[in-house]
Amino acid sequence: MVHVDGDLTTCCLDEHLVNRLGNVRDTPLAALWSGARVHAWRLAHAEGRFAESGPYCMRCNWQSAGAMPPEDVLAWLDTTGEPSPVARRRATRGSPA
């Protein structure tokens, strides 16, 4: 979510910018979108560590909004070179990620 002042966060509910990734006026969106902080956030989601991802992730309606299919989680892990055995186990079991 990009706020009116250019601040980027991981969620439209994050009005207090707890998961602030940076500002698109200072850093290109592509750099923020593929940076280390958002990668760690995505990996936490893939591994089911939602409590480590921010104040809204544990109570999010992600399932009704469309969870990432397990095969897409594995494909994403392959593109990043991320070994993440936890995320791979979850994806191959068909758990939501």
trRosetta pair geometry for C-beta under 8 A, 3 or more apart (Angstrom, degrees):
i j d omega theta_ij theta_ji phi_ij phi_ji
1 8 7.1 153 78 -153 45 53
1 9 5.2 -20 61 64 96 86
1 10 7.5 7 16 87 88 13
1 11 6.2 -21 -1 107 124 19
1 12 4.5 149 -84 -86 141 57
1 14 6.7 163 49 48 133 99
2 6 6.7 -24 -171 -143 99 32
2 7 7.3 154 -156 80 53 40
2 8 5.4 -23 -100 -97 71 75
2 24 6.0 -5 -134 -9 123 138
2 29 7.7 -40 -82 -110 132 118
3 6 6.9 -31 73 41 76 20
3 7 4.4 3 38 58 120 91
3 8 7.6 -144 10 -70 79 27
3 9 7.1 49 -30 1 104 106
3 17 7.3 -53 -25 -77 148 109
5 23 7.3 -50 123 -135 84 116
5 25 7.9 -66 157 -8 62 132
6 23 4.5 59 117 -170 104 89
6 24 4.6 -132 -164 49 91 81
6 25 4.1 5 -175 -18 170 99
6 26 7.7 121 133 1 135 77
7 17 5.6 -37 155 -110 145 133
7 20 5.7 -48 -173 -134 112 107
7 22 7.6 -170 -143 111 58 25
7 23 5.2 -39 -91 -98 52 82
8 20 7.1 105 75 -159 51 60
8 21 4.6 -52 99 59 101 106
8 22 5.7 1 43 64 108 64
8 23 6.8 175 2 -101 83 26
8 24 5.9 95 -43 -41 113 92
8 29 7.1 145 -81 -125 148 78
8 32 5.2 90 64 146 156 152
8 33 7.9 -94 175 -65 154 70
9 14 4.2 -141 149 89 146 136
9 17 5.4 -135 -76 -125 130 63
9 18 7.6 74 -145 51 127 54
9 19 4.9 101 -163 82 89 85
9 20 5.4 -46 -90 -93 88 46
9 21 6.3 167 -102 -1 30 87
10 14 6.5 75 55 -12 68 153
10 19 4.2 -57 19 132 107 143
10 21 6.8 108 -50 -41 76 115
10 38 6.9 165 -91 -122 103 89
10 41 5.7 -127 -99 168 150 158
10 53 7.5 -113 109 172 161 97
10 54 6.4 -171 61 -23 131 156
11 14 4.4 104 68 -17 91 106
11 19 6.3 71 13 47 96 141
11 54 6.7 -178 3 103 134 156
11 56 5.5 -167 127 66 166 140
11 57 7.7 -141 -60 -68 148 74
11 60 7.6 -111 -129 -103 137 127
13 56 4.8 133 89 -120 133 163
13 60 7.9 -160 18 -105 145 90
14 17 6.1 89 147 -92 100 26
14 18 5.6 -120 -149 36 104 83
14 19 5.2 -77 -127 35 159 99
14 20 7.8 -172 146 -58 131 59
14 54 6.7 -43 -94 180 123 143
14 55 7.8 130 -109 48 84 98
14 56 6.5 -122 -68 4 79 135
17 20 4.0 31 177 -62 100 109
18 54 5.5 129 104 -149 116 96
18 55 5.4 44 72 2 171 111
19 41 7.0 83 -157 -113 121 145
19 53 7.5 12 -102 162 133 66
19 54 4.4 -30 -59 -96 121 138
21 32 4.9 105 130 -174 116 106
21 35 6.8 148 -173 51 106 131
21 37 5.8 174 -131 92 80 128
21 38 5.6 21 -123 -59 135 105
22 26 6.6 -120 173 71 100 110
22 27 4.8 -21 150 42 143 136
22 32 4.6 -139 51 -110 122 118
22 35 7.5 84 -9 3 134 162
23 26 4.6 63 76 16 99 105
23 27 6.6 107 67 24 53 87
24 27 6.8 -79 -116 70 31 62
24 28 7.3 25 -150 -154 72 21
24 29 5.0 9 -122 -70 113 84
24 32 6.8 -89 -84 6 71 147
27 31 5.2 -108 170 80 100 125
27 32 5.4 114 108 -53 119 98
28 31 4.6 91 66 4 87 104
28 32 7.2 -162 95 -3 46 85
29 32 5.7 -59 -148 40 35 108
29 33 5.8 33 156 -22 71 113
30 33 5.7 -56 -139 39 27 112
30 34 6.3 -5 169 8 63 113
31 34 6.7 -74 -141 51 22 88
31 35 6.1 49 155 -61 62 101
32 35 5.6 -35 -144 -6 29 124
32 38 7.0 86 157 -20 61 136
33 38 6.4 -70 -160 71 28 167
34 38 7.2 -77 -97 69 8 124
34 39 7.3 38 -175 -58 46 101
35 38 5.4 86 61 19 78 97
35 39 6.8 -133 104 -9 39 95
36 39 5.5 -58 -146 36 30 116
36 40 6.4 32 157 -20 66 103
37 40 5.9 -53 -153 33 30 109
37 41 6.6 30 148 -18 63 106
38 41 5.2 -49 -147 36 40 118
38 42 6.3 42 152 -20 68 101
39 42 5.8 -53 -147 36 31 109
39 43 6.3 31 153 -18 65 107
39 80 6.9 147 -145 -145 115 140
39 82 7.9 -178 -180 -73 108 132
40 43 5.7 -54 -145 38 30 112
40 44 6.4 37 153 -23 64 103
41 44 5.8 -52 -151 31 29 113
41 45 6.8 28 150 -16 61 104
41 53 5.5 97 -151 -139 80 91
41 54 7.6 23 -135 -24 114 109
42 45 5.7 -56 -155 36 34 111
42 46 6.3 34 150 -19 68 106
42 76 7.4 -115 160 156 131 142
43 46 5.5 -52 -145 37 35 113
43 47 6.2 23 157 -9 67 109
43 82 6.3 -150 -103 -157 117 154
43 84 6.1 -151 -151 -88 104 142
43 87 6.6 -95 -155 -50 69 143
44 47 6.0 -64 -145 46 27 103
44 49 4.2 -87 -162 75 82 105
44 50 7.2 139 141 -81 98 27
44 52 4.9 -128 -148 84 140 110
44 53 4.8 176 105 -71 134 97
45 48 7.6 44 -176 -69 30 23
45 49 7.5 -88 -60 54 23 66
45 50 6.7 57 -111 -90 64 72
45 53 6.1 63 -62 -91 82 153
45 57 7.3 -123 -94 -152 93 132
45 97 6.5 103 136 173 76 67
46 68 7.9 -43 -98 70 79 139
46 73 5.2 146 -135 -154 103 113
46 76 7.3 -144 -90 83 139 128
46 77 6.9 144 -177 -66 160 106
46 84 6.6 40 105 154 128 158
46 87 3.8 21 135 -129 109 126
46 90 7.0 157 162 66 62 134
46 91 7.3 -16 -169 -51 95 110
46 97 4.7 33 -137 -178 51 120
47 84 6.4 -121 -70 -163 107 118
47 86 4.3 41 -134 109 104 123
47 87 4.8 -71 -72 -65 69 82
47 90 6.6 162 -133 -4 36 144
47 97 7.7 55 -27 -136 19 104
48 86 7.6 -118 28 154 96 111
48 90 5.9 179 -26 -109 115 154
48 95 6.9 -24 -69 135 130 134
48 96 8.0 104 -97 85 96 71
48 97 6.8 -77 -58 -111 75 70
49 52 4.5 -5 147 26 107 119
49 53 6.8 132 107 -34 73 95
50 53 5.3 -58 -154 23 43 122
50 57 4.1 -160 -172 134 89 110
50 58 5.0 139 119 -81 116 59
50 60 7.5 -137 -159 21 132 113
51 57 7.2 -149 -70 82 21 111
51 58 5.5 39 -85 -68 67 120
53 57 4.0 54 80 -30 116 167
54 57 5.1 104 59 -18 82 107
56 59 6.4 -85 -164 58 52 86
56 60 5.6 78 142 -69 84 93
57 60 5.4 -28 -142 -13 33 124
60 65 7.7 -55 159 13 99 134
61 64 4.7 -32 166 41 103 110
61 65 5.7 107 106 -24 83 100
62 65 5.4 -63 -138 45 33 110
62 66 7.7 -81 179 61 59 38
62 67 5.6 74 141 -85 96 81
62 96 7.6 134 110 164 113 132
63 67 5.4 -9 -110 -35 53 114
63 96 6.4 -46 -96 -125 93 161
67 96 4.4 -47 -175 -151 162 106
67 97 6.9 116 175 52 107 39
68 72 4.9 -120 180 87 95 123
68 73 5.5 115 117 -60 119 85
68 76 7.7 -10 175 -11 149 141
68 96 8.0 113 52 -167 62 68
68 97 5.7 -60 71 86 103 81
69 72 4.7 90 62 5 80 106
69 73 7.4 -143 98 -8 43 84
70 73 5.5 -50 -151 29 38 114
70 74 6.6 35 154 -15 68 101
70 90 7.5 -152 -123 123 101 68
70 91 4.0 143 -163 -162 87 69
70 92 6.9 160 173 -61 131 21
70 93 7.8 -159 -121 62 148 45
70 94 5.3 -92 -31 -114 152 42
70 95 7.2 98 -90 49 115 46
70 97 6.5 98 -103 12 60 118
71 74 5.7 -50 -151 37 36 111
71 75 6.4 39 149 -20 65 105
71 91 7.3 141 -64 178 24 111
72 75 5.4 -50 -144 37 36 114
72 76 6.3 40 154 -21 66 102
73 76 5.8 -53 -150 35 30 111
73 77 6.5 31 152 -19 63 105
73 87 6.2 -143 165 172 118 103
73 90 7.4 -62 126 93 161 99
73 91 4.2 -150 82 -98 124 127
73 97 4.3 35 -88 82 150 146
74 77 5.7 -53 -148 36 33 112
74 78 6.4 36 152 -21 64 104
74 88 6.5 77 -109 -123 88 73
74 91 4.8 167 -50 135 89 152
74 92 7.4 78 -74 -60 130 76
75 78 5.6 -53 -152 33 32 114
75 79 6.6 30 152 -19 65 104
76 79 5.8 -56 -151 34 34 109
76 80 6.5 19 157 -10 67 110
77 80 6.1 -66 -147 43 30 103
77 82 4.9 -97 -149 69 75 100
77 83 8.0 60 -180 -147 112 2
77 84 5.8 -114 -132 50 125 119
77 87 5.9 166 -80 105 136 130
77 88 6.5 -143 105 -73 172 86
77 91 7.7 -137 -3 -6 135 157
78 81 7.8 33 -176 -69 29 34
82 87 7.4 17 121 47 123 144
84 87 3.9 12 140 26 128 112
84 88 6.0 143 104 -18 77 87
85 88 5.5 -58 -144 41 35 113
85 89 6.2 39 157 -24 68 103
86 89 5.9 -53 -151 33 29 110
86 90 6.5 26 153 -16 63 107
87 90 5.7 -54 -147 38 33 112
87 91 6.1 31 156 -19 66 109
87 97 6.5 89 -151 -141 86 142
88 91 5.8 -56 -144 38 30 110
88 92 6.2 22 160 -13 66 109
89 92 6.2 -62 -145 41 26 103
89 93 6.3 20 157 -14 64 111
90 93 6.0 -65 -150 40 27 106
90 95 4.3 -77 -167 60 82 122
90 97 5.5 118 119 -76 125 114
91 94 7.7 44 179 -71 31 24
91 95 7.3 -79 -68 51 25 77
91 97 5.8 -30 -79 -14 82 150
